[in-house]
Amino acid sequence: MRLPGNKILRIRGYALAMIFAGMIIMYLGIFFREIPWLMLLFLILGVIPILLSFVVYFWIGMISARAIMVECPNCGGYTKILGTVDYCQHCKEPLTLDKALEGEVFDNDMNVKHRREKIKEELLNKKR
């Protein structure tokens, strides 16, 4: 099973996919050179995902600037963590900032506050 990557890298990957999708849509417009309005439609539809990807890149850049940088205990590389739990950018090791969640099975629900509190409560009940 392939482990998911770091959240920052996943979001950047989606933005890159939107750029390629926009370029492909624009390229399809070339096939309709004889019908100018259809070619223009494909070109405009292709520009939309490219512009959206610029917005996503800007947004993730702002978030990345505020992200907490930690050293991975597994590979020793530095990685930025979004939220309470995230994966290492280099070795995909699950990382957490919450001491109560260390050593537990990684779950993306740990990034949502009310779900994280419920998980912590269940862990405390197990230990008793």
Backbone as a chain_set.jsonl record, in Angstrom:
{"seq": "MRLPGNKILRIRGYALAMIFAGMIIMYLGIFFREIPWLMLLFLILGVIPILLSFVVYFWIGMISARAIMVECPNCGGYTKILGTVDYCQHCKEPLTLDKALEGEVFDNDMNVKHRREKIKEELLNKKR", "coords": {"N": [[0.836, -1.175, 0.0], [0.595, 2.167, -0.877], [1.784, 4.905, 0.854], [0.194, 7.979, 1.737], [1.347, 11.275, 0.868], [2.948, 14.203, 2.275], [0.853, 16.908, 3.344], [1.215, 19.472, 2.218], [2.705, 18.916, -0.087], [0.86, 17.278, -1.424], [-1.237, 19.071, -1.998], [0.105, 20.869, -3.653], [0.613, 19.119, -5.728], [-1.989, 18.674, -6.711], [-2.495, 21.234, -7.707], [-0.591, 21.368, -9.738], [-1.588, 19.36, -11.387], [-3.937, 20.616, -12.175], [-2.916, 22.636, -13.799], [-1.844, 21.136, -15.93], [-4.223, 19.935, -16.824], [-5.631, 22.189, -17.704], [-3.942, 22.976, -19.801], [-4.22, 20.805, -21.531], [-6.949, 20.985, -22.149], [-6.927, 23.437, -23.491], [-5.292, 22.734, -25.607], [-6.943, 20.931, -26.917], [-8.652, 22.691, -28.11], [-7.33, 23.451, -30.417], [-7.972, 21.57, -32.298], [-10.337, 22.451, -33.26], [-10.049, 24.528, -35.107], [-11.35, 25.401, -37.372], [-13.811, 26.207, -36.506], [-14.288, 29.017, -35.092], [-15.593, 30.077, -32.724], [-15.89, 27.818, -31.122], [-13.273, 27.033, -30.747], [-12.344, 29.242, -29.308], [-13.922, 28.938, -27.036], [-12.866, 26.546, -25.914], [-10.276, 27.461, -25.372], [-10.774, 29.453, -23.458], [-11.994, 27.887, -21.465], [-9.804, 26.347, -20.817], [-8.063, 28.162, -19.677], [-9.202, 28.733, -17.241], [-8.77, 26.538, -15.239], [-5.997, 26.878, -15.057], [-5.683, 29.467, -14.011], [-6.981, 29.032, -11.566], [-5.181, 27.244, -10.45], [-3.012, 28.924, -9.989], [-4.054, 30.46, -7.922], [-4.312, 28.451, -5.974], [-1.607, 27.709, -5.65], [-0.6, 30.136, -4.609], [-2.099, 30.279, -2.234], [-1.267, 27.911, -0.868], [1.376, 28.541, -0.587], [1.264, 30.674, 1.215], [0.248, 29.324, 3.438], [2.279, 27.462, 3.809], [4.353, 29.078, 4.618], [3.668, 29.633, 7.219], [3.712, 27.184, 8.422], [4.77, 24.679, 10.776], [8.08, 23.7, 11.238], [9.663, 20.637, 11.6], [11.994, 18.128, 12.76], [12.336, 14.988, 11.34], [12.169, 11.989, 13.146], [12.811, 9.555, 12.052], [14.171, 9.717, 9.468], [15.691, 11.988, 9.731], [15.391, 14.263, 8.243], [14.214, 17.619, 7.617], [10.892, 18.743, 7.853], [7.76, 20.272, 6.981], [4.888, 20.676, 8.936], [1.43, 20.529, 8.633], [-1.349, 21.208, 10.529], [-2.196, 18.959, 13.249], [-1.271, 16.366, 12.908], [0.767, 14.832, 10.412], [2.48, 13.656, 7.457], [5.958, 12.808, 6.965], [7.891, 14.608, 4.597], [9.915, 13.342, 3.277], [10.367, 10.562, 4.013], [7.842, 9.648, 4.507], [6.956, 9.063, 7.052], [4.631, 8.909, 9.716], [3.955, 11.837, 11.534], [3.502, 13.73, 14.536], [2.412, 16.535, 16.485], [1.315, 16.436, 18.912], [1.79, 15.172, 22.038], [0.216, 13.242, 23.291], [-0.724, 11.689, 21.251], [1.367, 10.298, 20.209], [2.875, 7.417, 18.845], [0.502, 6.178, 18.253], [-1.922, 4.76, 15.949], [-1.922, 6.256, 12.816], [-4.236, 8.701, 11.76], [-6.243, 10.716, 9.72], [-8.328, 12.013, 10.923], [-7.366, 13.026, 13.231], [-6.606, 15.617, 12.866], [-8.822, 17.194, 13.098], [-10.343, 19.069, 15.547], [-12.493, 18.302, 17.429], [-12.734, 15.598, 16.866], [-10.142, 14.729, 17.418], [-10.026, 15.169, 20.174], [-11.9, 13.291, 20.986], [-10.59, 10.922, 20.231], [-8.355, 11.071, 21.913], [-9.648, 10.843, 24.366], [-10.67, 8.242, 24.165], [-8.246, 6.851, 24.11], [-7.268, 7.396, 26.678], [-9.209, 6.065, 28.188], [-8.692, 3.433, 27.446], [-6.2, 2.994, 28.59], [-6.755, 2.971, 31.268]], "CA": [[0.0, 0.0, 0.0], [1.372, 3.399, -0.982], [1.415, 5.883, 1.868], [-0.004, 9.329, 1.209], [2.449, 12.184, 1.146], [2.748, 15.382, 3.095], [-0.295, 17.69, 2.869], [1.675, 20.567, 1.357], [3.075, 18.341, -1.385], [-0.354, 16.806, -2.094], [-1.96, 20.225, -2.536], [0.889, 21.343, -4.804], [0.395, 18.148, -6.802], [-3.292, 18.964, -7.314], [-2.36, 22.468, -8.481], [0.14, 21.023, -10.958], [-2.523, 18.613, -12.235], [-4.863, 21.582, -12.772], [-2.209, 23.307, -14.894], [-1.809, 20.217, -17.067], [-5.589, 19.785, -17.335], [-5.925, 23.398, -18.469], [-3.181, 22.95, -21.054], [-4.834, 19.793, -22.402], [-8.21, 21.554, -22.644], [-6.581, 24.449, -24.489], [-4.763, 22.03, -26.773], [-8.088, 20.375, -27.643], [-9.22, 23.766, -28.913], [-6.637, 23.513, -31.706], [-8.67, 20.687, -33.235], [-11.525, 23.145, -33.76], [-9.603, 25.767, -35.746], [-12.314, 25.82, -38.392], [-14.973, 26.782, -35.822], [-13.617, 29.961, -34.18], [-16.236, 30.24, -31.423], [-15.63, 26.614, -30.337], [-11.864, 27.104, -30.363], [-12.282, 30.247, -28.251], [-14.525, 28.339, -25.844], [-11.887, 25.63, -25.328], [-9.172, 28.25, -24.829], [-11.237, 30.086, -22.22], [-12.168, 26.822, -20.472], [-8.477, 25.9, -20.412], [-7.419, 29.18, -18.848], [-9.813, 28.719, -15.905], [-8.008, 25.741, -14.266], [-4.653, 27.434, -14.881], [-5.818, 30.57, -13.062], [-7.285, 28.44, -10.261], [-3.953, 26.658, -9.902], [-2.22, 30.032, -9.449], [-4.649, 30.784, -6.624], [-3.954, 27.37, -5.053], [-0.176, 27.85, -5.356], [-0.441, 31.281, -3.712], [-2.691, 29.898, -0.951], [-0.414, 26.937, -0.184], [2.597, 29.254, -0.227], [0.981, 31.411, 2.447], [0.128, 28.335, 4.514], [3.595, 26.86, 4.002], [5.193, 30.027, 5.346], [3.293, 29.58, 8.633], [3.769, 25.804, 8.913], [5.809, 24.372, 11.758], [9.102, 22.815, 10.689], [10.179, 19.695, 12.597], [12.947, 17.143, 12.261], [11.777, 13.639, 11.361], [13.029, 11.092, 13.926], [13.157, 8.379, 11.253], [15.178, 9.98, 8.43], [16.5, 13.142, 10.101], [15.115, 15.398, 7.367], [13.285, 18.618, 8.128], [9.637, 18.752, 7.113], [6.753, 21.192, 7.496], [3.673, 19.969, 9.345], [0.168, 21.262, 8.656], [-2.265, 20.57, 11.46], [-1.599, 18.255, 14.378], [-0.569, 15.19, 12.392], [1.096, 14.898, 8.989], [3.536, 12.723, 7.067], [7.255, 13.37, 6.608], [7.995, 14.834, 3.157], [10.993, 12.536, 2.718], [10.222, 9.111, 4.205], [6.42, 9.398, 4.719], [6.738, 8.635, 8.44], [3.612, 9.732, 10.376], [4.486, 12.733, 12.562], [2.483, 14.454, 15.289], [2.875, 17.552, 17.417], [0.617, 16.169, 20.166], [2.463, 14.084, 22.768], [-0.754, 12.2, 23.638], [-1.004, 10.867, 20.068], [2.587, 9.627, 19.758], [2.848, 5.959, 18.842], [-0.824, 5.672, 17.893], [-2.161, 4.562, 14.52], [-2.154, 7.552, 12.178], [-5.563, 8.897, 11.191], [-6.431, 12.122, 9.365], [-9.303, 12.601, 11.833], [-6.642, 13.662, 14.332], [-6.439, 17.035, 12.557], [-10.067, 17.88, 13.44], [-10.232, 19.214, 16.996], [-13.437, 17.501, 18.213], [-12.404, 14.178, 16.662], [-8.892, 14.481, 18.123], [-10.357, 15.068, 21.595], [-12.576, 12.0, 21.165], [-9.551, 9.887, 20.142], [-7.575, 11.153, 23.151], [-10.492, 10.312, 25.436], [-10.682, 6.785, 24.006], [-6.925, 6.356, 24.506], [-7.192, 7.443, 28.138], [-10.073, 5.005, 28.716], [-8.011, 2.156, 27.208], [-5.07, 2.874, 29.512], [-7.258, 2.793, 32.642]], "C": [[0.887, 1.247, 0.0], [0.869, 4.393, 0.056], [1.17, 7.241, 1.226], [1.151, 10.225, 1.613], [2.049, 13.305, 2.079], [1.631, 16.235, 2.501], [0.118, 18.805, 1.919], [2.006, 20.034, -0.035], [1.854, 17.83, -2.141], [-1.115, 17.962, -2.723], [-1.214, 20.805, -3.736], [0.729, 20.404, -5.991], [-0.938, 18.364, -7.499], [-3.223, 20.229, -8.17], [-1.618, 22.204, -9.793], [-0.758, 20.249, -11.924], [-3.528, 19.556, -12.894], [-4.199, 22.338, -13.915], [-2.188, 22.409, -16.126], [-3.196, 20.018, -17.672], [-5.973, 20.999, -18.178], [-5.197, 23.425, -19.798], [-3.781, 21.944, -22.032], [-6.137, 20.319, -22.982], [-7.93, 22.598, -23.717], [-6.055, 23.798, -25.767], [-5.894, 21.413, -27.592], [-8.759, 21.432, -28.515], [-8.574, 23.894, -30.279], [-7.344, 22.64, -32.745], [-9.906, 21.344, -33.841], [-11.153, 24.496, -34.368], [-10.626, 26.309, -36.736], [-13.541, 26.48, -37.782], [-14.436, 27.737, -34.744], [-14.268, 30.073, -32.797], [-15.991, 29.027, -30.525], [-14.169, 26.581, -29.874], [-11.685, 28.099, -29.213], [-12.852, 29.701, -26.94], [-13.545, 27.396, -25.142], [-10.71, 26.391, -24.715], [-9.562, 28.922, -23.512], [-11.416, 29.044, -21.123], [-10.827, 26.284, -19.987], [-7.76, 26.886, -19.509], [-7.952, 29.133, -17.41], [-9.051, 27.827, -14.928], [-6.583, 26.259, -14.047], [-4.692, 28.598, -13.888], [-6.139, 30.058, -11.66], [-6.04, 27.832, -9.627], [-3.031, 27.747, -9.356], [-2.733, 30.429, -8.066], [-4.259, 29.729, -5.592], [-2.476, 27.455, -4.681], [0.076, 29.021, -4.396], [-0.926, 30.931, -2.312], [-1.771, 28.937, -0.192], [0.934, 27.565, 0.178], [2.424, 30.052, 1.055], [0.889, 30.458, 3.636], [1.496, 27.745, 4.833], [4.521, 27.784, 4.789], [4.902, 29.999, 6.846], [3.442, 28.191, 9.238], [4.948, 25.61, 9.863], [6.787, 23.385, 11.14], [9.662, 21.955, 11.816], [11.178, 18.758, 11.934], [12.327, 15.763, 12.412], [12.706, 12.73, 12.17], [13.501, 9.876, 13.132], [14.304, 8.66, 10.286], [16.073, 11.171, 8.756], [16.282, 14.361, 9.226], [14.133, 16.367, 8.01], [12.059, 18.655, 7.236], [8.67, 19.723, 7.771], [5.477, 20.41, 7.777], [2.498, 20.933, 9.303], [-0.774, 20.523, 9.59], [-1.511, 19.889, 12.586], [-0.795, 17.053, 13.931], [-0.362, 15.342, 10.894], [2.171, 13.857, 8.713], [4.824, 13.485, 6.787], [7.311, 13.515, 5.083], [8.983, 13.882, 2.503], [10.724, 11.034, 2.81], [8.779, 8.689, 4.469], [6.106, 8.795, 6.091], [5.634, 9.506, 9.05], [4.235, 10.543, 11.517], [3.328, 13.427, 13.265], [3.141, 15.476, 16.196], [2.29, 17.327, 18.805], [1.242, 14.96, 20.854], [1.498, 12.945, 23.096], [-1.021, 11.255, 22.471], [0.222, 10.124, 19.56], [2.441, 8.119, 19.872], [1.506, 5.363, 18.481], [-0.93, 5.52, 16.378], [-2.57, 5.902, 13.918], [-3.532, 7.595, 11.541], [-5.724, 10.386, 10.894], [-7.478, 12.796, 10.234], [-8.628, 13.316, 12.997], [-6.401, 15.144, 14.079], [-7.681, 17.851, 12.884], [-10.188, 17.884, 14.961], [-11.192, 18.314, 17.769], [-13.19, 16.002, 18.035], [-11.121, 13.81, 17.399], [-9.15, 14.324, 19.618], [-11.044, 13.74, 21.895], [-11.557, 10.854, 21.14], [-8.709, 9.884, 21.416], [-8.35, 10.549, 24.321], [-10.544, 8.785, 25.38], [-9.346, 6.181, 24.428], [-6.765, 6.35, 26.025], [-8.033, 6.337, 28.771], [-9.44, 3.634, 28.531], [-6.907, 1.921, 28.233], [-5.523, 2.625, 30.946], [-7.647, 1.397, 32.901]], "O": [[1.821, 1.353, 0.795], [-0.326, 4.683, 0.126], [1.859, 7.614, 0.276], [1.848, 9.954, 2.591], [0.935, 13.332, 2.603], [1.475, 16.281, 1.28], [-0.559, 19.053, 0.921], [1.63, 20.635, -1.041], [1.805, 17.931, -3.367], [-1.589, 17.852, -3.854], [-1.836, 21.188, -4.727], [0.712, 20.85, -7.138], [-1.029, 18.256, -8.722], [-3.827, 20.286, -9.241], [-1.977, 22.752, -10.835], [-0.697, 20.458, -13.136], [-3.93, 19.334, -14.036], [-4.858, 22.651, -14.907], [-2.478, 22.86, -17.234], [-3.335, 19.939, -18.892], [-6.571, 20.853, -19.245], [-5.759, 23.845, -20.81], [-3.842, 22.207, -23.233], [-6.412, 20.129, -24.167], [-8.617, 22.641, -24.738], [-6.342, 24.259, -26.872], [-5.819, 21.373, -28.82], [-9.362, 21.108, -29.538], [-9.203, 24.395, -31.212], [-7.314, 22.944, -33.937], [-10.457, 20.849, -34.824], [-11.855, 25.487, -34.171], [-10.753, 27.52, -36.915], [-14.24, 27.232, -38.461], [-14.164, 27.317, -33.62], [-13.558, 30.155, -31.794], [-15.893, 29.171, -29.307], [-13.869, 26.156, -28.759], [-10.958, 27.825, -28.259], [-12.321, 29.975, -25.864], [-13.407, 27.44, -23.919], [-10.205, 26.009, -23.66], [-8.774, 28.955, -22.568], [-11.037, 29.28, -19.976], [-10.728, 25.811, -18.854], [-6.946, 26.495, -18.673], [-7.228, 29.458, -16.469], [-8.7, 28.307, -13.851], [-6.027, 26.091, -12.962], [-3.825, 28.699, -13.02], [-5.628, 30.588, -10.674], [-5.864, 27.895, -8.411], [-2.338, 27.524, -8.364], [-1.949, 30.7, -7.156], [-3.912, 30.069, -4.461], [-2.127, 27.291, -3.512], [0.881, 28.9, -3.472], [-0.262, 31.239, -1.322], [-1.524, 29.13, 0.998], [1.562, 27.155, 1.154], [3.33, 30.103, 1.887], [1.397, 30.757, 4.717], [1.832, 27.55, 6.001], [5.376, 27.316, 5.541], [5.779, 30.303, 7.655], [3.311, 28.035, 10.452], [5.973, 26.284, 9.762], [6.385, 22.362, 10.586], [10.081, 22.468, 12.853], [11.203, 18.613, 10.712], [11.848, 15.408, 13.489], [13.909, 12.7, 11.911], [14.486, 9.237, 13.503], [15.298, 7.934, 10.276], [17.112, 11.348, 8.121], [16.918, 15.393, 9.438], [13.321, 15.976, 8.848], [12.169, 18.604, 6.011], [8.749, 19.97, 8.974], [5.042, 19.591, 6.968], [2.561, 22.024, 9.87], [-0.967, 19.316, 9.44], [-0.347, 20.192, 12.849], [0.249, 16.751, 14.51], [-1.202, 15.907, 10.193], [2.707, 13.249, 9.64], [4.794, 14.658, 6.417], [6.832, 12.642, 4.36], [8.901, 13.639, 1.299], [10.836, 10.316, 1.816], [8.509, 7.5, 4.638], [5.103, 8.099, 6.257], [5.688, 10.729, 8.918], [4.952, 9.999, 12.357], [2.289, 13.682, 12.655], [4.283, 15.304, 16.622], [2.722, 17.957, 19.769], [1.224, 13.854, 20.314], [1.921, 11.792, 23.172], [-1.494, 10.137, 22.679], [0.13, 9.389, 18.577], [1.943, 7.607, 20.874], [1.383, 4.14, 18.409], [-0.132, 6.079, 15.626], [-3.446, 6.591, 14.439], [-3.949, 6.652, 10.869], [-5.379, 11.225, 11.726], [-7.528, 14.025, 10.289], [-9.258, 14.127, 13.675], [-6.023, 15.864, 15.003], [-7.61, 19.079, 12.943], [-10.142, 16.828, 15.593], [-10.756, 17.618, 18.686], [-13.415, 15.224, 18.962], [-11.012, 12.712, 17.944], [-8.566, 13.452, 20.262], [-10.799, 13.133, 22.938], [-11.653, 9.921, 21.938], [-8.384, 8.819, 21.942], [-7.788, 9.84, 25.155], [-10.472, 8.115, 26.411], [-9.317, 5.112, 25.038], [-6.199, 5.416, 26.593], [-7.628, 5.739, 29.767], [-9.627, 2.754, 29.372], [-6.701, 0.797, 28.69], [-4.748, 2.118, 31.757], [-8.09, 1.073, 34.003]]}, "num_chains": 1, "name": "protein.A"}
